């Protein structure tokens, strides 16, 4: 049984338009298979528009460095489904996916009990973490929060990262509406961690926190992070706050990752207060060992070091796909003085790309519009005219690989290629 083929046969709201979802149906399904959502312990639950993946990765890495067995459930994946379910950073094996599929298949086939791609994947994550006896489990919401499949668990703490506009056709067209969906993960008496949000978002979160009679922790107030040095491969930082004073190296590039680190540190502080032993040395080691691909990620050359200068083309992949993440990308381009770069751009239908068109396209030397290999990928022709308004050197290219080959063969090697607009532009093999 091919897991990829099986999952592609299920309804997938990441690929299929339309969203009429009832979480109660999923709870009924979980009950049939032994209620794994009720047995999962020490859950750290994360919702938000941006920064969920980085926050989850940092927390997971630190807990692992503190010698805990950590389950990590994230989305989407870059290369294969297995990336979404990990224990101590090791992906679930195909043989294990096949085992759970066989176990669940009698409950997910048939017109009246059909389950979705994300439901089945969530159920497998729960079962896998229970079977492997994880100590802690870091769960990232897939979409929203209130109706997300991960919201069937009872966490030790809830985290809400920065909220902005995304999935507006499903979550609402105002920040308040989106915030209400995200704040749906807040549980009675369970601490909530967030950062400084836009006023409309902050009002919603505080209102829900009061209604649930719980405690709100502001990550901005719990710690202070001073960046000693930025680089394309990460940031040297100095931390002061509830966890003490120490230095660390975060191998995630850019100013926006400092905010994600702030949130993660607050989460670790709350976990300490709840009796989970996390030494300072484990925090430093865990931050240093954090792994997260696709976020302002230098994919070529493969081993660019902190001090290295290279004459080869530098290729950066960034999964930015909404206004907030495009703003973060623009700040990084400015921070690292990246000018006259080649921009490879592709997006999914329905995504708001105006900020990228107006603010990032003009900074490029040339823009190459491509179509990702995904059912919801937008045809480059649909945005070509708009793109030409902001960047006259805009062309439609056959693929990401075609542009990379062109860049590699240019006489002038010292050039930067930035690829952005969608997770689905990620290449299984980066050959530059």
C-alpha positions as CSV (number, residue, x, y, z in Angstrom):
1,X,0.0,0.0,0.0
2,X,1.4,3.4,-1.0
3,X,0.7,5.9,1.7
4,X,0.9,8.9,-0.7
5,X,-1.6,7.3,-3.1
6,X,-4.0,6.5,-0.2
7,X,-3.9,10.0,1.1
8,X,-4.4,11.5,-2.3
9,X,-7.7,9.6,-2.5
10,X,-9.1,11.4,0.5
11,X,-10.9,14.8,0.5
12,X,-8.2,17.4,1.1
13,X,-9.2,21.0,1.9
14,X,-5.6,22.1,1.3
15,X,-6.3,21.2,-2.4
16,X,-10.0,21.3,-2.8
17,X,-12.1,24.5,-2.6
18,X,-15.0,24.5,-0.1
19,X,-15.2,24.0,3.6
20,X,-18.2,22.7,5.4
21,X,-16.7,21.1,8.5
22,X,-18.1,19.7,11.7
23,X,-15.6,18.9,14.4
24,X,-18.2,16.7,16.2
25,X,-18.1,14.2,13.4
26,X,-14.3,13.8,13.8
27,X,-14.7,13.4,17.6
28,X,-17.2,10.6,16.9
29,X,-14.6,9.0,14.6
30,X,-11.9,9.3,17.3
31,X,-14.2,7.7,19.8
32,X,-14.7,4.7,17.5
33,X,-10.9,4.1,17.4
34,X,-10.3,4.4,21.1
35,X,-10.4,8.1,21.9
36,X,-6.7,8.8,21.4
37,X,-7.3,12.5,21.7
38,X,-8.2,12.0,25.4
39,X,-5.2,9.9,26.2
40,X,-2.5,12.2,24.7
41,X,-0.6,13.9,27.5
42,X,1.5,17.1,27.9
43,X,0.2,18.7,24.7
44,X,1.5,22.1,23.6
45,X,-1.1,23.5,21.1
46,X,-0.2,26.2,18.6
47,X,-2.4,28.3,16.4
48,X,-1.8,31.6,14.5
49,X,-1.3,32.9,11.0
50,X,2.5,33.1,10.9
51,X,5.3,31.6,13.0
52,X,3.6,28.4,14.0
53,X,6.1,26.1,12.4
54,X,9.2,27.9,13.8
55,X,7.7,28.1,17.3
56,X,6.8,24.5,17.3
57,X,10.3,23.5,16.0
58,X,12.1,25.5,18.7
59,X,9.9,24.1,21.5
60,X,10.3,20.5,20.2
61,X,14.0,20.8,19.8
62,X,14.5,22.2,23.4
63,X,12.4,19.5,25.0
64,X,14.3,16.9,23.0
65,X,17.6,18.4,24.3
66,X,16.1,18.2,27.8
67,X,15.9,14.4,27.2
68,X,12.2,14.1,26.6
69,X,10.6,12.0,23.9
70,X,8.7,14.6,21.8
71,X,5.9,14.1,19.3
72,X,5.7,16.9,16.7
73,X,2.7,17.3,14.3
74,X,2.9,20.1,11.7
75,X,1.7,21.1,8.3
76,X,2.0,21.4,5.4
77,X,4.9,19.3,4.2
78,X,7.6,20.2,1.7
79,X,8.6,16.9,0.1
80,X,6.5,14.1,1.6
81,X,3.6,13.5,4.1
82,X,6.0,11.8,6.6
83,X,7.4,15.2,7.5
84,X,4.2,16.1,9.3
85,X,4.6,13.4,12.0
86,X,7.9,13.2,13.9
87,X,9.2,11.9,17.1
88,X,12.5,13.5,18.2
89,X,12.8,14.9,14.7
90,X,12.5,11.5,13.1
91,X,9.8,11.2,10.5
92,X,7.2,8.5,10.7
93,X,8.3,5.6,8.4
94,X,6.2,4.5,5.4
95,X,5.8,1.1,7.1
96,X,4.3,2.8,10.1
97,X,1.9,4.9,8.0
98,X,0.8,1.7,6.2
99,X,0.2,0.0,9.6
100,X,-2.1,2.9,10.8
101,X,-3.9,3.1,7.4
102,X,-4.8,-0.7,7.7
103,X,-5.9,-0.1,11.2
104,X,-8.1,2.9,10.3
105,X,-9.4,1.9,6.9
106,X,-12.5,0.1,8.1
107,X,-13.6,3.3,9.8
108,X,-12.8,5.8,7.0
109,X,-14.3,4.1,3.9
110,X,-17.9,4.3,2.7
111,X,-20.2,7.2,1.9
112,X,-21.4,7.9,5.4
113,X,-18.1,7.7,7.2
114,X,-15.7,9.2,4.8
115,X,-12.9,11.1,6.6
116,X,-10.7,13.8,5.2
117,X,-6.9,13.9,4.5
118,X,-6.2,16.0,7.6
119,X,-8.5,14.1,9.9
120,X,-6.8,10.8,9.0
121,X,-3.4,12.3,9.4
122,X,-4.3,13.8,12.8
123,X,-5.7,10.5,14.0
124,X,-2.5,8.7,12.9
125,X,-0.3,11.3,14.7
126,X,-2.3,10.8,17.9
127,X,-2.1,7.0,17.6
128,X,1.6,7.1,16.7
129,X,2.5,9.3,19.7
130,X,0.6,7.1,22.1
131,X,2.1,3.9,20.7
132,X,5.6,5.3,20.9
133,X,4.9,6.7,24.4
134,X,6.0,10.3,23.9
135,X,6.5,12.5,26.9
136,X,5.4,15.7,25.3
137,X,3.4,16.5,22.1
138,X,3.7,19.7,20.1
139,X,0.6,20.1,17.8
140,X,0.3,22.8,15.2
141,X,-3.2,23.6,13.9
142,X,-3.7,23.0,10.2
143,X,-6.3,25.7,9.6
144,X,-7.9,28.1,12.0
145,X,-8.3,26.7,15.5
146,X,-11.8,26.4,16.7
147,X,-12.7,23.6,14.1
148,X,-9.2,22.2,13.7
149,X,-8.8,18.5,14.2
150,X,-6.0,19.1,16.8
151,X,-8.5,21.1,18.9
152,X,-9.9,17.8,20.2
153,X,-7.0,17.5,22.7
154,X,-6.7,19.1,26.2
155,X,-3.3,20.9,26.3
156,X,-0.9,21.9,29.0
157,X,-0.7,25.3,27.3
158,X,-2.1,27.1,24.3
159,X,0.0,29.3,22.0
160,X,-1.3,31.9,19.6
161,X,1.3,33.3,17.3
162,X,0.9,36.5,15.2
163,X,-2.5,36.7,13.5
164,X,-3.0,38.3,10.1
165,X,-5.0,37.9,7.0
166,X,-5.0,34.4,5.4
167,X,-7.6,31.8,4.4
168,X,-10.1,34.7,4.5
169,X,-12.6,32.8,2.4
170,X,-12.8,30.2,5.2
171,X,-11.9,32.0,8.4
172,X,-13.5,35.5,7.8
173,X,-12.6,38.7,6.1
174,X,-11.8,40.8,9.3
175,X,-9.0,40.4,11.8
176,X,-11.6,40.0,14.6
177,X,-13.3,37.1,12.8
178,X,-10.0,35.4,12.1
179,X,-8.9,35.9,15.7
180,X,-12.1,34.3,17.0
181,X,-11.3,31.2,15.0
182,X,-7.7,31.1,16.2
183,X,-8.7,31.8,19.8
184,X,-11.0,28.8,19.6
185,X,-8.1,26.7,20.9
186,X,-8.2,28.4,24.3
187,X,-9.4,26.0,27.0
188,X,-10.8,26.6,30.4
189,X,-8.0,27.1,32.9
190,X,-5.2,26.4,30.4
191,X,-2.5,29.2,30.1
192,X,-2.4,31.1,26.9
193,X,0.8,32.6,25.4
194,X,0.8,35.2,22.7
195,X,2.8,38.2,21.5
196,X,1.8,41.8,20.9
197,X,-1.1,41.6,18.4
198,X,-3.0,44.2,16.4
199,X,-5.7,45.9,18.6
200,X,-8.6,44.1,17.0
201,X,-6.9,40.7,17.6
202,X,-5.8,41.6,21.1
203,X,-9.4,42.5,22.1
204,X,-10.7,39.1,20.9
205,X,-8.0,37.1,22.6
206,X,-8.5,38.9,25.9
207,X,-12.2,38.5,25.8
208,X,-11.9,34.7,25.2
209,X,-9.3,34.4,28.0
210,X,-11.7,36.1,30.4
211,X,-14.5,33.9,29.4
212,X,-12.4,30.8,29.8
213,X,-11.1,32.0,33.2
214,X,-7.5,31.5,32.4
215,X,-4.2,33.4,32.3
216,X,-2.7,35.3,29.4
217,X,1.1,35.4,29.1
218,X,2.6,38.1,27.0
219,X,5.9,36.8,25.4
220,X,7.1,40.4,24.9
221,X,7.1,41.0,28.6
222,X,8.5,37.6,29.8
223,X,11.9,37.9,28.0
224,X,14.1,40.3,26.1
225,X,16.2,39.2,23.2
226,X,19.1,41.3,21.9
227,X,20.5,40.2,18.5
228,X,24.3,40.3,18.6
229,X,24.7,39.4,14.9
230,X,22.4,38.5,12.0
231,X,23.4,36.3,9.1
232,X,21.9,34.3,6.3
233,X,22.3,31.1,8.4
234,X,20.9,32.5,11.6
235,X,21.2,34.9,14.5
236,X,23.5,35.1,17.6
237,X,21.3,36.3,20.4
238,X,21.4,37.3,24.1
239,X,18.4,36.3,26.2
240,X,17.3,37.9,29.5
241,X,14.1,37.1,31.4
242,X,12.2,34.4,33.3
243,X,14.5,31.7,32.1
244,X,17.6,33.5,33.1
245,X,20.4,35.2,31.1
246,X,22.2,33.3,28.4
247,X,23.5,33.4,24.8
248,X,22.3,31.2,22.0
249,X,22.5,30.7,18.3
250,X,19.2,30.4,16.4
251,X,19.7,28.8,13.0
252,X,16.6,30.5,11.5
253,X,17.4,33.7,9.6
254,X,15.6,37.0,10.0
255,X,14.1,39.4,12.4
256,X,10.7,37.7,12.4
257,X,12.2,34.6,13.8
258,X,13.2,36.5,17.0
259,X,9.5,37.0,17.7
260,X,9.0,33.3,17.3
261,X,11.9,32.6,19.7
262,X,10.3,34.9,22.2
263,X,7.0,32.9,22.1
264,X,8.9,29.6,22.4
265,X,10.9,30.9,25.4
266,X,7.6,31.9,27.2
267,X,6.2,28.5,26.5
268,X,9.3,26.8,28.0
269,X,9.0,29.1,31.0
270,X,5.4,28.1,31.6
271,X,6.3,24.4,31.2
272,X,9.0,24.8,33.8
273,X,6.4,26.3,36.2
274,X,4.3,23.3,35.5
275,X,7.0,21.0,36.7
276,X,8.8,20.0,33.5
277,X,12.5,20.1,34.1
278,X,14.2,22.1,31.3
279,X,17.9,23.1,32.2
280,X,19.3,26.3,30.7
281,X,22.0,24.2,28.9
282,X,19.2,22.2,27.2
283,X,17.5,25.5,26.1
284,X,20.7,26.7,24.5
285,X,21.4,23.3,22.8
286,X,17.8,23.0,21.6
287,X,17.7,26.5,20.1
288,X,21.0,25.7,18.3
289,X,19.7,22.4,17.0
290,X,16.4,23.7,15.7
291,X,15.6,22.4,12.2
292,X,13.0,24.0,9.9
293,X,13.2,24.0,6.2
294,X,11.6,26.5,3.8
295,X,11.6,29.7,5.8
296,X,14.2,32.1,4.3
297,X,16.2,28.9,3.8
298,X,19.5,29.0,2.0
299,X,19.0,25.8,-0.1
300,X,22.2,26.3,-2.1
301,X,25.1,26.2,-1.5
302,X,24.2,23.4,1.0
303,X,26.8,24.3,3.6
304,X,26.9,28.0,3.7
305,X,28.6,28.9,7.1
306,X,28.1,31.9,9.3
307,X,31.2,33.7,8.0
308,X,31.4,32.3,4.5
309,X,31.3,34.4,1.4
310,X,30.6,32.6,-1.9
311,X,30.9,33.5,-5.5
312,X,28.4,30.8,-6.5
313,X,24.7,31.7,-6.9
314,X,23.0,31.8,-3.5
315,X,19.5,30.3,-3.7
316,X,17.0,31.2,-0.9
317,X,13.6,29.6,-0.6
318,X,10.9,31.3,1.5
319,X,7.4,29.9,1.8
320,X,5.8,33.4,2.2
321,X,2.3,33.4,0.9
322,X,0.4,36.2,2.6
323,X,0.9,39.9,3.5
324,X,2.6,39.4,6.9
325,X,5.0,36.8,5.6
326,X,5.8,38.9,2.5
327,X,6.6,41.8,4.8
328,X,8.9,39.6,6.8
329,X,10.6,38.5,3.5
330,X,11.0,42.2,2.5
331,X,12.6,43.0,5.8
332,X,15.1,40.1,5.4
333,X,16.0,41.3,1.9
334,X,16.8,44.7,3.3
335,X,18.6,43.3,6.4
336,X,20.9,41.2,4.3
337,X,21.3,43.8,1.5
338,X,20.0,41.5,-1.2
339,X,19.5,43.6,-4.3
340,X,19.1,43.0,-8.0
341,X,18.2,39.4,-7.3
342,X,16.3,36.9,-9.5
343,X,12.8,36.4,-8.1
344,X,11.0,33.1,-8.9
345,X,7.4,33.5,-7.9
346,X,4.3,31.3,-7.9
347,X,1.2,31.2,-5.8
348,X,-2.0,29.4,-5.1
349,X,-5.4,30.6,-6.2
350,X,-7.1,32.9,-3.8
351,X,-4.0,34.2,-2.1
352,X,-3.5,37.9,-1.6
353,X,-0.2,38.7,-3.3
354,X,-0.6,42.5,-3.6
355,X,2.1,43.3,-1.1
356,X,4.6,41.1,-2.9
357,X,3.7,42.6,-6.3
358,X,4.1,46.2,-5.0
359,X,7.0,45.9,-2.7
360,X,9.2,42.9,-3.7
361,X,8.8,42.6,-7.4
362,X,10.3,46.1,-8.0
363,X,13.4,45.2,-6.1
364,X,14.2,42.3,-8.3
365,X,16.4,42.4,-11.4
366,X,14.0,40.0,-13.1
367,X,10.9,38.2,-12.0
368,X,10.2,34.7,-13.3
369,X,6.6,33.6,-12.9
370,X,6.1,29.8,-12.6
371,X,3.3,27.4,-11.8
372,X,3.6,25.0,-8.9
373,X,2.7,21.4,-9.2
374,X,-0.5,21.6,-7.2
375,X,-4.2,21.5,-8.1
376,X,-4.8,25.0,-6.6
377,X,-1.7,26.6,-8.3
378,X,-2.4,29.9,-10.0
379,X,-1.6,30.1,-13.7
380,X,1.2,32.7,-14.2
381,X,-0.8,34.2,-17.1
382,X,-3.4,35.3,-14.5
383,X,-0.9,37.7,-12.8
384,X,1.4,38.5,-15.7
385,X,-0.2,41.8,-16.6
386,X,-0.3,43.0,-13.0
387,X,3.3,41.9,-12.4
388,X,4.5,43.9,-15.5
389,X,3.1,47.1,-13.8
390,X,5.5,46.7,-11.0
391,X,8.5,45.0,-12.7
392,X,9.0,45.4,-16.5
393,X,11.5,42.5,-16.5
394,X,8.8,39.9,-15.9
395,X,8.8,36.6,-17.8
396,X,6.9,33.4,-17.6
397,X,9.2,30.4,-17.0
398,X,8.5,26.7,-17.5
399,X,9.7,25.7,-14.0
400,X,11.8,26.6,-11.0
401,X,14.6,24.2,-12.2
402,X,14.7,25.9,-15.6
403,X,15.4,29.3,-14.0
404,X,18.0,27.8,-11.6
405,X,19.8,26.2,-14.5
406,X,19.8,29.6,-16.3
407,X,21.2,31.4,-13.2
408,X,23.9,28.8,-12.8
409,X,25.1,29.2,-16.4
410,X,25.4,33.0,-16.3
411,X,28.9,34.3,-16.7
412,X,28.4,36.4,-13.5
413,X,28.1,33.9,-10.8
414,X,27.6,36.1,-7.8
415,X,23.8,36.4,-7.9
416,X,21.0,35.6,-5.4
417,X,17.9,33.8,-6.5
418,X,14.9,34.2,-4.2
419,X,12.0,31.7,-4.6
420,X,8.7,32.6,-2.9
421,X,4.9,32.6,-3.0
422,X,4.0,29.0,-2.1
423,X,5.1,26.0,-0.1
424,X,4.5,24.0,-3.3
425,X,7.5,25.6,-5.2
426,X,9.8,23.5,-3.0
427,X,12.0,21.1,-5.0
428,X,12.6,17.5,-4.0
429,X,16.2,17.9,-5.2
430,X,17.9,21.2,-5.2
431,X,20.5,21.0,-8.0
432,X,22.1,24.4,-8.6
